Amino acid sequence: MKPYWLATAPAFTGGQSADAALPSRADVVVVGGGFTGLSAALSLARVGVDVVLLEACRVVSEASGRNGGHTSPGTSQNLAALIDSLGVQRACHYYRSFSDAVAYVQAVVQTEKIDCDLVTSGKLKLASKAKHFPGLAANYNALRQHVDEDVELLDAAAVRREIGSTAFFGGLLQHKGVQMHIGKFGTGLAEAAARRGARIFEQTPVTALVRRDGDRHEVRTARGTIVADRVLLATGCTMHGELDWWQRRIVPVGSFVIVTEPLGRELMDMVLPGRRNYVTTRTIGNYFRPTEDLRLVWGGRARFARSDPRSDSKSGRILQAGMRATFPALADTRIDYCWGGLVDMTTDRLPRAGKHDGVYYSLGYSGHGTQMAVQMGGVMASLVLGQHADNPWDRGGWAALPKHKGEAWFLPFAGLYYRWCDLIY
């Protein structure tokens, strides 16, 4: 089923026609039409760079248009855990980068006048078990001490005033999160890039990148070859083309989402009076939020499987059961949309961005890419042009996963381990 975000977004009209010939050369070729690629193309086109973007399918049709729609501060790990593993300075640098990215998205929306239902909502992380609450308290203390004083620690009673459920034992509220219609934002970002002069070719998968000299590459596609002075790879966990160096380092993990019928204001006020972005503390947890037309978006790693119609349907039933258990008031609510997609995970759940064999790249956002992808598109545009930019994700050696060639055969075993973790911890 088509994701809600894409089904309810306007069509992209600024792309090159299906029969348009590819140019023989370009200053920069961007591979991938998600948020990273579109943001980079926009930034490059703004300063007059001849940029061509190649997308294998449609713009924002993969991870950028198939997620839960959260634009919130925070890494996959909480700040306290990052400090324990990386030290204060490095952990805070990473964390601030994610938080700054939320403001970057807001600036892009304002500058390009993108109509995408952007609202400041905040993010509430919910303790799924009583023994999870001390971890939220430790993170609250770390956030207030090092990076963000505008946070609140809520007990169970306060959480029940935020959401209509008795399933949680407290929460951590960060006020800097925002919501937007992901599909409208993606289309608006693509239109802005095209309006500024970027040439965007959809249905044009890259089949090979052949290095000539320096950073110059032949970018080969079924429609022809472009010689590019520089190439930016922004493909997430794509399986298109001969990109095995990156595919052996990224784990594609399925994530699944359902969206209800419109609930109406009275029922929405009962279920989510705070209208925030919500995420639970379970290892295989859930994330949810309302939409502008008063639907509930509910997602999670329901099954450790690839996305396809059969898998999406099974995952949707699991998600619906979890939603009903959390919100009994939605027991009879119809599900209007159900879909899956792939998250480009790294082993440490932090992004990777840099340069390999003359190709610039940014990927591996690990389920927290809505804002980071947009910001990193701007960062990578600067780096491609030889300018200084703060890139905390160029982190030295990046080892391939043993016996991994893009297809994550080990995911079912990982799923069993994470379910065991949820039972024990």
N, C-alpha and C positions, 0 to 999 in steps of 0.2 A: 504494500500500500504506500502511496506517496506520502511523505512526511507532511504534517500539518503546516509547517513553516513554508514548504515549497508549494503546497496546494493552495495556500491563501496569499501568496506573494504575487506581485505583478510580474509579467514576463520581462526578461531582459531583451531590450531592443537595440542596444548599441554595439552588438557584435558584428563581425564580418559575415557576409552572406555565405551560405553553404558552398557555393561554387566559386567563391573568391580565391584567387591564386595566392599562395604564400609568397611573401617577399623573399628575394634571394639572400638578403642580409639584414641585420638589425644591430643596433648598439648593444641591446640586452634582450635576451629571450628568457621569459619567465615560464617555467613548466609547472602548471597547476593553477586552477582557477578557484581555489578556496580563498579564505580570508587572508592568508599570508601572501599568496600570489597577487591577488587583487590590490591589497594595500601597497605592496611593493610597486606594482605597475602604476598605481595612482601617484605615489611619491616620485617615481622616476619621470612620469609624463608631466608632472607639475613643473619640473625644471627643464623641460624641453628635450629629454632623452628619447631617442627612437626606440620604443619598447614594444615587443610583440609578446603576447601571452597565449600559450597553447594549453587547452583543457581537453582531456580525453573524452569527457561527457558534456555536461552542461555546467555553467558556473555555479558554484556553491551546491552542487548536487550530491557531494559526498559528506565528509565529516562536518564541514562548515554549515550544511543545511540539514543535518540529521541528528543534532544534539538536543540537549534539554533546554537550551535557551537561557542559561545562567551566564551573567557577566559579573563576576564577583572577585574580590581580592582573595589571595591565599593560594598556596601550593597544594599539591596532593598530600604532602606531609604537613602537620602543624608546625608552627614556628619553634615550639619547645623541642620537638623531636629533631628538627633541622639543626638547632643549636647544639644539641647533644652529639650529633654526628659530624657536623661541619665546623663548629665554632661560631661565635657570635657574629663576627664581621661578615663572613661569607654567607651565613644563613640569612642575616638581615638584608644583605644585598639582593639575594635571590627573592626574598619575600617582598621587598619594596618594588622590585621589578614587576611582579605580578600586580601589585596594587596600583603602581603608576600606569600600568596598561589599561586599567579601567578608565582612568582620566583621559588616556589617549583615544580610546573609543569614543568617549563623549565629545572630544574635540573634533574628531573626524566627522561625526554626525552633525555637529553644529556648523563646521566650516563648509561642508558639502551639501548642507541642508537636506539630509536624508530623512525621509518620513518613515520611521520604524518603531513607533510607539515606545520611545525611550522614556523610562521613568526611573527615579531613584527609589530602590526598594529595600536595600540592606540584605544581608545574608544571615540566616539563623542555622547554626549547626546544632543538631539535636542528639542528646544522649539516649541511645537506644536501650541501654542497660544502666542500672544504678552505678555499677562499677566503672562506667565510662565517664561519669561526671568529674572525678578528680583529674582526669586527663584534660577535660575542657577547662577546668580551673587553672591547671598549670599553663595551658596555652594562653588563657586570659592574662595571667600575670606576665608572661613573656611578651605578649603583644603590647601591653600597657607600658612595660619597662623599656622596650626597644623600638617599636615602630608605629604604634597606633593607640592613642589614649581614648579614641572614640569607640570603645567596645563595652559591652555589658555582659555580665554573667547572670543568667536567669535560673532560678530554681524551678522545680516542677510546677508549682502553682503559677508562676509568671509565664511559663511556656503555655499552660492551658488557657491563658488570656490571649496568647498569640495565635494558637491554632486549636481547632475543635477536635482534640484527640487526647486520650489519657495514656498514650503509648510511650511517652517520653519522660525522662527523669531530670530534665534541665536542658540548658542550651547556652550557646555562645553567640551573641548578636554583634555583627559588624555592620556599620551603617553605610559603608561606601559601595556596596553592591548595587548594580542596576539591572533592569530588565529591558529587553527589546525584542521585537519580532525579528527573529534571525533571518528569515527569508526576505523580508522587506529590507533589512539592513544589507544583506548580501547583494541583492539586486541593485540597491542604491549605490553600493560601493563599486560594483561593476559599471554602472551607468556613469558614475563620476570619473572613473579611470578612462572610459571610452571618450567621454566629453573632453577630457584634458588631452587626449591625443593617443592613448594606448590602443593598439590594434589587438583585438581579442578574437581568437579563433576557437570556437567550440567544436566538439566531435573531431578532435585532432590529437590523438594519442601520439606521444613521442616514442619512437621505437628504438632509438639509440642516440647516444652522445659520443661523438668521435673528436678527440682532442687534436687540434692542428698544431698550434704553437702558443706558448704563454697561456692565457685564459681563453683564447679563441677556440670555438668548437663548431663542428658541423652538427646541427640539431636535425635529426632525420625523423620524418613522419611519412605516413602513407600518402600524404598530399604533396610531398616534396621535401626539400632540404633547405634550411636557413643557416647561413654562416653568421654566428653571433660573436661579437667581441667578448661578451661575458654571458654566463648562464646562471640563473638562480633556480634551484630545485626547491619546489614548495608542494610536494606531492603527498605528504603524510605517509600512509602505509599502502600506497598504490602497488598493484601487481603488474601494471602496464610497463612495457619496455625493459631494456637491459639495465636495470638500476640495482643490481644485486648487492653492491657494496652497502647501500642504505637499507635494502630489504633484509639483509642478514643482521642488522642492528636494531630494527624496529619490530616490536611484537604487535600484530594486529589483534585487538581484543574486541569482541562484540559488545555493543551496548544497545539497549532497547528502550523504546519509549511508547507510551500510550497517551492519548488525549481524549478527555471525556466530551460529551455533548455540552453545550452551554448550560451552566448550573443555575443561572439567574442570580440576582444580587442577594436575595435572602439566604439562599443555601450557601453561596460563596462567603457571605459574612459569617455564617455559622462555622464553616470549615476552615477558611483562611482569612480571618479578619485583618491580619497584618499585611497580607498581599506581598510577602517577601519571597526571596529565593531560599529554599530549604534543602538541607542535606543531612543524612543520618550518619551515625558513627560506626555502624556495622562495617565489617570488611567488605561484604557483599551488600552494600546499603542501597538506599534510594535517594533520588533527588527529585524535587517537585517545585512547582510554582504555578500561579494563575496566568491567564492570558488576558489581553485587553477585552476580548468578547466573553470573559467569565467562564472559561474552560479550565480544567485542571490538567496540567502536563505532569505526568508521573513516569520516571525512568529509573533504570538501574542495570546492573550486570546480571540480569535474570538467569541467563544460561551462558556458560563458557563455550560459545559456538559462533560460527560465522553467520552473517545475516543472509537469509534467503526467505522466500514467502512462508515455507513450512516452519523454519526456525523462529521467524518473527511471530508467527501465530502462537506457537508454544510459549514463547517468552512473554507474549502479551497476556496470556491467561495467568501466568505466574505473577506478572506485575499487577493485574487486576485483583487477584486474590490478596496481594499485599496492600494495595490501596484500600480495599474494603475492610481489611483487618485494622488498618490505621484509622480509617474514617467510616465507621458503620453507617453514617448518614448517607453514604454514597453506594449503599448495597444494591440499589436498583438503577444506578446511573448507567446510561448507555456509553459505550466506547465508540468514538467516531473515527479515530485514527490509531494505527499501530504500525510501527516500523522498527528497523534495526539499522545499525551502521557500525563502522569500525573506528576504534580509538587507536591512535598511533602511540603505543606505550614504549618507554625506555625502561631498562632494568631498575633504575633509581627513581623513575617517575618524574624526572626533570627534563626540560627540553635540551636539544642539541642544535647548535647553529654555528657554522664556520665555513670552511673551504676544504674540499678534497679533490685532488687531481684536477685543479683548475675550475671546479664547479662550486659555486656558493650554494649553501643549503640552510634551511631552518625547518625543523620538524620535531616530532616526539613530544608534543604538548601533554600527552598522557591524561586526557580528559579534562584539562583546564585551559583549553586553547582559544575559547571564544575571544577573550580580550588579548591574550598573549600573542596569538597569531596576527592580529591586526597591528599591534605595536611592533612585532618583529618584522613585519613587512616593511615598515618604515626604517627600522634599524638596518635591515639587509640592503635596502636601496642605497643608504648612505655608504655602507661598506663596499658595495659594488662600484660606486663612484670614487672609491679611494679616500673617502672622508672618514673622520673619526666618529665612532658611535659606541655607546656603552652596550656591549654584548656579553652578558655574564654567562652565556650558554656555549661559548667557545672554550671548552673545558679540557683540552688536551686529548690524550689517547682515548679512542672509542673502540673498544673490543667488540668483535662480532660474537653473537651467541653461538655456543657450540652446536653443531649439527642443525642450525636454523638457516633456512634458505627462503624465508618469506611466509611459508605456510606453517602456522604455529601448531604443530602436531601435539605439543605438550599441554595445550590449554585445558583439556578435560581433567588432567592430573592436577593442574593448578587450581581448577575449580573445586576439586575435592579437598585440597589443602585449605583453601580459603573458607570453605564451609565448615571445616573442622575448627578453624580459628574462630569463626563466629559462634560455634557451640561452646568453646572453651573460654574465650576472652570476652 
